Amino acid sequence: FDSENIKKNLKEFHIYNTHRFTNDSLISLLDNCGNNLTGLTLSRLDGLDSKSCYDLLAHYLINLEFLEISYPTKEEIVDDNLIINILANNGQSLNTLVLDGCSGLTDSFLITGLKPFALNLTKLSVALLDQITDEGVFQLFNDWEINGGLMDVNFQRCTELGDKSIYQFLNHSQKTLVELNLNSIKKITSKLFFKISRNLRLPLLTYLDLGFVRSCDDKVLAILSRICPKLAILEVYGNNRCTADANVRSDLRIIGRESDSI
């Protein structure tokens, strides 16, 4: 990062799955290019293990449009305060936020970070965040008027979520949502789908993962086929009550039914 050309022109930096990117590497990146970065990915970096280095992100990053911090080497490295501070400085520009595997995060970053600052966010991925709750996600999407709707959302294995939060999220983003992953949210019940059927429509949804959501059955498939006219792919792995008898559109591809042959 000594080159003046790189300092001036580097706009995005994405790095995955290496132990060679260390604490010193991150400090050098931020010192030289941090203020110019619009995109940053730090994923599965075993050599990056200092919380104080991660905390520097909020001081340097001011123009982010895309941010992924995923699967940190220690849970405590990525906490609510870090994400809240980053959002406070980048909420106007940020459209994509990926925090998969940052299991130290709680409802606080949703309510104190996302809700007041993430007005232009369209993609949110928070897979494996087992400390965010049904009430916390409900509070985020309830009257979230500054945000016009999300397009791509991943709640995979957010095990504390349930009907209340998912309905409020869908109510908020029903007109904009294109892709949704609810895999392994086992607290979702059939009541959610019947409530959605009565009250909501998802006109742009094209991809939905309901794998290991046990309440998903043939009746649910029929509901989704009807209220999601553009739904093209629906994954139902692990849901043994989804069968070939479901009354669904011919152009809807359902993947993962036990009855399907290869």
C-alpha positions as CSV (number, residue, x, y, z in Angstrom):
1,F,0.0,0.0,0.0
2,D,2.9,2.4,-0.6
3,S,1.9,3.3,-4.1
4,E,0.4,6.7,-4.4
5,N,-1.7,5.4,-7.3
6,I,-3.2,2.7,-5.2
7,K,-3.9,5.1,-2.4
8,K,-5.8,7.4,-4.7
9,N,-7.6,4.8,-6.9
10,L,-8.4,1.8,-4.8
11,K,-12.1,1.8,-4.2
12,E,-12.9,-1.8,-3.3
13,F,-11.0,-4.5,-1.3
14,H,-12.3,-8.0,-0.8
15,I,-10.4,-10.8,0.9
16,Y,-11.5,-14.2,2.0
17,N,-10.1,-17.4,3.7
18,T,-6.5,-16.6,4.5
19,H,-4.3,-16.3,7.6
20,R,-1.8,-14.1,5.7
21,F,-4.0,-10.9,6.1
22,T,-3.0,-9.8,9.6
23,N,-3.8,-7.0,12.0
24,D,-0.9,-4.9,10.5
25,S,-2.3,-5.5,7.0
26,L,-5.7,-4.0,8.0
27,I,-4.0,-1.0,9.6
28,S,-2.0,-0.4,6.5
29,L,-5.1,-0.7,4.3
30,L,-7.1,1.7,6.4
31,D,-4.2,4.2,6.8
32,N,-3.6,4.4,3.1
33,C,-7.0,3.8,1.5
34,G,-9.7,3.7,4.1
35,N,-11.4,7.1,3.3
36,N,-11.7,6.2,-0.4
37,L,-13.1,2.7,0.0
38,T,-16.7,2.1,-1.2
39,G,-16.6,-1.7,-0.9
40,L,-14.9,-3.9,1.7
41,T,-15.0,-7.6,2.5
42,L,-13.2,-9.2,5.5
43,S,-14.2,-12.9,5.7
44,R,-12.7,-15.9,7.5
45,L,-9.4,-14.2,8.3
46,D,-7.6,-16.1,11.0
47,G,-4.7,-13.7,11.1
48,L,-6.9,-10.8,11.9
49,D,-7.6,-11.3,15.6
50,S,-7.4,-7.9,17.2
51,K,-10.5,-6.2,18.4
52,S,-8.8,-2.8,18.5
53,C,-7.9,-3.2,14.8
54,Y,-11.5,-4.0,13.9
55,D,-12.6,-0.9,15.9
56,L,-10.5,1.3,13.6
57,L,-13.0,0.5,10.7
58,A,-15.5,3.0,12.1
59,H,-12.9,5.8,12.2
60,Y,-11.7,5.4,8.6
61,L,-14.6,4.2,6.5
62,I,-16.9,7.0,5.5
63,N,-18.1,6.2,1.9
64,L,-19.1,2.5,2.0
65,E,-21.7,1.2,-0.3
66,F,-20.9,-2.5,0.3
67,L,-19.6,-4.1,3.6
68,E,-19.0,-7.7,4.5
69,I,-17.6,-8.7,7.8
70,S,-18.2,-12.4,8.2
71,Y,-17.0,-15.3,10.3
72,P,-14.5,-13.5,12.5
73,T,-11.9,-15.7,14.3
74,K,-13.3,-14.7,17.7
75,E,-16.9,-13.9,18.5
76,E,-16.1,-10.9,20.7
77,I,-14.2,-9.1,17.9
78,V,-17.3,-7.9,16.1
79,D,-19.7,-6.4,18.6
80,D,-22.7,-4.1,18.5
81,N,-20.8,-0.9,19.1
82,L,-18.5,-1.5,16.1
83,I,-21.4,-2.1,13.7
84,I,-23.4,0.8,15.1
85,N,-20.4,3.2,14.7
86,I,-19.8,2.0,11.1
87,L,-23.5,2.5,10.3
88,A,-23.5,6.0,11.8
89,N,-20.7,7.0,9.4
90,N,-21.9,5.2,6.3
91,G,-25.7,4.8,6.6
92,Q,-26.4,7.4,3.8
93,S,-24.3,5.4,1.2
94,L,-24.5,1.8,2.4
95,N,-26.7,-0.5,0.3
96,T,-25.3,-4.0,1.2
97,L,-24.4,-5.3,4.6
98,V,-23.3,-8.9,5.2
99,L,-22.6,-10.0,8.8
100,D,-22.8,-13.8,8.5
101,G,-21.3,-15.6,11.4
102,C,-20.8,-12.5,13.6
103,S,-22.5,-14.3,16.5
104,G,-21.6,-11.7,19.1
105,L,-24.1,-9.3,17.6
106,T,-27.4,-8.7,19.4
107,D,-30.6,-6.7,18.9
108,S,-28.8,-3.6,19.8
109,F,-27.1,-3.2,16.4
110,L,-30.5,-3.7,14.7
111,I,-32.4,-1.1,16.7
112,T,-29.6,1.4,17.4
113,G,-27.6,1.0,14.2
114,L,-29.7,-0.2,11.3
115,K,-33.0,1.5,12.1
116,P,-31.8,5.1,12.4
117,F,-29.0,5.1,9.9
118,A,-29.5,2.5,7.1
119,L,-32.0,4.4,5.0
120,N,-30.6,3.1,1.6
121,L,-29.9,-0.5,2.6
122,T,-31.3,-3.0,0.1
123,K,-29.4,-6.2,1.0
124,L,-29.0,-7.6,4.5
125,S,-27.4,-10.9,5.4
126,V,-27.2,-12.0,9.0
127,A,-26.9,-15.8,8.8
128,L,-26.1,-17.6,12.1
129,L,-26.8,-14.7,14.3
130,D,-28.4,-16.6,17.2
131,Q,-28.6,-13.7,19.6
132,I,-30.9,-11.5,17.5
133,T,-34.5,-12.1,18.7
134,D,-38.0,-12.2,17.4
135,E,-38.7,-8.9,19.3
136,G,-35.6,-7.2,18.1
137,V,-36.2,-7.9,14.4
138,F,-39.9,-6.9,14.9
139,Q,-38.7,-3.6,16.3
140,L,-36.4,-3.0,13.4
141,F,-39.1,-3.3,10.8
142,N,-41.9,-1.8,12.7
143,D,-42.4,1.7,11.4
144,W,-39.0,1.7,9.6
145,E,-40.1,4.6,7.5
146,I,-36.7,5.9,6.4
147,N,-36.0,2.6,4.5
148,G,-38.1,2.0,1.4
149,G,-37.7,-1.8,1.5
150,L,-35.1,-4.5,1.2
151,M,-34.5,-6.6,-1.9
152,D,-32.3,-9.4,-0.7
153,V,-32.4,-10.8,2.9
154,N,-30.7,-13.8,4.5
155,F,-31.9,-14.8,8.0
156,Q,-30.6,-18.4,7.7
157,R,-30.3,-20.1,11.1
158,C,-31.3,-17.0,13.0
159,T,-32.9,-19.5,15.4
160,E,-34.6,-17.1,17.7
161,L,-36.8,-15.5,15.0
162,G,-40.4,-16.5,14.5
163,D,-43.8,-15.5,13.1
164,K,-43.9,-12.0,14.7
165,S,-40.7,-10.7,13.3
166,I,-40.9,-12.4,9.9
167,Y,-44.4,-11.1,9.3
168,Q,-43.3,-7.5,10.2
169,F,-40.3,-7.8,7.9
170,L,-42.4,-9.0,5.0
171,N,-45.0,-6.3,5.6
172,H,-42.2,-3.7,5.4
173,S,-40.5,-5.1,2.3
174,Q,-43.3,-6.9,0.4
175,K,-43.2,-4.6,-2.6
176,T,-39.4,-4.7,-3.1
177,L,-38.2,-8.2,-1.9
178,V,-36.6,-10.3,-4.6
179,E,-34.6,-13.0,-2.7
180,L,-35.2,-14.4,0.8
181,N,-33.5,-17.1,2.9
182,L,-35.4,-18.4,5.9
183,N,-33.6,-21.7,6.1
184,S,-33.7,-23.4,9.5
185,I,-35.9,-20.9,11.3
186,K,-37.8,-23.6,13.0
187,K,-40.1,-21.4,15.1
188,I,-42.0,-20.3,12.0
189,T,-45.5,-21.8,12.2
190,S,-48.2,-22.4,9.6
191,K,-50.1,-19.5,11.1
192,L,-47.6,-17.1,9.5
193,F,-48.3,-18.3,6.0
194,F,-52.1,-18.1,6.4
195,K,-51.7,-14.6,7.8
196,I,-49.5,-13.6,4.8
197,S,-52.1,-15.2,2.5
198,R,-54.8,-12.9,3.8
199,N,-52.8,-9.7,4.0
200,L,-49.7,-9.5,1.8
201,R,-48.5,-10.0,-1.7
202,L,-44.9,-10.4,-2.8
203,P,-44.9,-9.3,-6.5
204,L,-41.1,-9.4,-7.1
205,L,-40.0,-12.4,-5.1
206,T,-38.1,-14.8,-7.3
207,Y,-36.2,-17.0,-4.9
208,L,-37.1,-18.4,-1.5
209,D,-35.4,-20.9,0.8
210,L,-37.6,-22.5,3.3
211,G,-35.4,-25.5,4.0
212,F,-35.9,-27.1,7.4
213,V,-38.9,-24.9,8.2
214,R,-41.1,-27.8,9.2
215,S,-44.4,-26.0,9.0
216,C,-43.9,-25.7,5.2
217,D,-46.3,-28.2,3.6
218,D,-48.3,-28.6,0.4
219,K,-50.8,-25.9,1.6
220,V,-48.0,-23.5,2.2
221,L,-46.6,-24.2,-1.3
222,A,-50.0,-23.4,-2.8
223,I,-50.2,-20.1,-0.9
224,L,-46.7,-19.1,-2.0
225,S,-47.4,-20.0,-5.6
226,R,-50.4,-17.7,-5.5
227,I,-49.1,-14.7,-3.7
228,C,-45.7,-14.7,-5.3
229,P,-46.4,-14.6,-9.0
230,K,-42.7,-14.3,-10.0
231,L,-41.4,-16.9,-7.6
232,A,-39.2,-19.2,-9.8
233,I,-37.2,-21.2,-7.2
234,L,-38.4,-22.5,-3.9
235,E,-36.2,-24.7,-1.8
236,V,-37.8,-27.0,0.7
237,Y,-35.1,-29.4,1.8
238,G,-35.9,-31.3,5.0
239,N,-39.6,-30.6,4.8
240,N,-41.2,-34.0,4.4
241,R,-44.7,-32.8,4.1
242,C,-43.9,-31.0,0.8
243,T,-45.0,-33.4,-2.0
244,A,-45.6,-33.5,-5.7
245,D,-49.3,-33.2,-5.0
246,A,-49.0,-29.5,-4.1
247,N,-51.2,-27.2,-6.2
248,V,-48.5,-24.8,-7.6
249,R,-47.8,-23.1,-10.9
250,S,-46.1,-25.1,-13.6
251,D,-43.3,-22.5,-13.9
252,L,-42.4,-22.7,-10.2
253,R,-39.4,-24.9,-9.6
254,I,-39.5,-26.6,-6.2
255,I,-36.2,-28.1,-5.0
256,G,-35.7,-30.6,-2.2
257,R,-38.9,-32.6,-2.0
258,E,-38.3,-36.2,-0.9
259,S,-40.7,-37.3,-3.6
260,D,-38.7,-35.8,-6.4
261,S,-36.6,-38.2,-8.5
262,I,-33.1,-37.3,-9.8
